Amino acid sequence: MRIDIITAFPPLLHGPLSESILRRAQEAGHAEIVVHDLRDYTHDKHRTLDDTPYGGGAGMILKAEPLFECIETLQAQRHYDQVILTTPAGRVYDQSLCKQLSMEEALIIICGHYKGIDQRVIDALVSMEISIGDYVLTGGELAAAVIVDSVIRLLPGVIGDGESMLTDSFMEGELDCPYYTRPPSFRGMNVPEDLLSGDHARVRKWREHAARTLTRQRRPDLLEDSSRNAPERKKK
Ligand code: SAM
């Protein structure tokens, strides 16, 4: 899968893209993630990216010309399934949209900044607008990192132990269960007996029950959805 991210602030993406699973996914050839500096698509002496909004008011707007040039240059090189804009006005991101995006071959993600981007870019070139939640970020870079991270970890072969991804929250319409590791007793707090039993069926039963209880307490809405859509929870 290929993802091109367009940003006025490339360094904001360097950390998230160059560590842990995202780094390994790129090194192993599962994903190609390319960050484009919007300033490379400006042509004036000051490499101007933004301008004041028509009608006045506070804040700057990312100009249409560099965004058009960058996106059209990319589209001339290959087909993109979606041109995504990160914006609070978009569809609220969730695991179902994440799964949908993970099946695509190539994506462009545009990071807005300041007050946003010129509407003509959205009207002419953007196919999907995504919000990562009802709050306002300084720029779309962190939203792009969230989308890229959640999509890439779903690609086949990216997570070594595939089962651990399949039993994550939301994959089967429930939250994941609690986990413990050594020691079995710590400051008077003991690991549940079932998990220490070495009996796989008992462990699976405990986990299914714990996941269902947690989901019922915290996110009953997921159970309503899953009773309509999801199959049985996968074995752990
Ligand atoms: N004026 C915009 C509004 O109120 O909707 C907010 C602009 S915000 C300061 C700058 C950029 O951050 C946006 O253009 C967008 O790319 C990104 N952004 C902010 N909040 C976001 C969110 N919840 N989800 C996705 N992107 C967001």
Residues whose N, C-alpha, C, O or C-beta is under 5 A from the ligand:
A	BS01	SAM	T86 T87 P88 I110 C111 G112 H113 Y114 K115 G116 I117 I130 S131 I132 G133 Y135 V136 L137 T138 G139 G140 A143
